[in-house]
Amino acid sequence: MPDERSPIRHHLVLHRRDSEQGRARFYSLMIERDLFGTIRLVRNWGPVGSRGQERVEIFDSETEAGWALETIAQAQRQRGYKDL
């Protein structure tokens, strides 16, 4: 279980709406530990209301996973996604 005192954001959800095309999309990032203590960054994205697609990356430390989360989030914000 992640340390509650950790400065790392463990879950982030971004949204993008395209009113011209009538579409809404989401991009979710979450840092978690599996049953074996492996640190994973889980990304989930797709149209709002769907399960979307998922990608999982494994990291050696929570800090590395946090850096990856912030890097990916910044790239998605540049593509028009906004924090909820």
Secondary structure, 3 states (H helix, E strand, C coil): CCCCCCCCCCEEEEEEEECCCCEEEEEEEEEEECCCCCEEEEEEEEECCCCCEEEEEEECCHHHHHHHHHHHHHHHHHCCCEEC
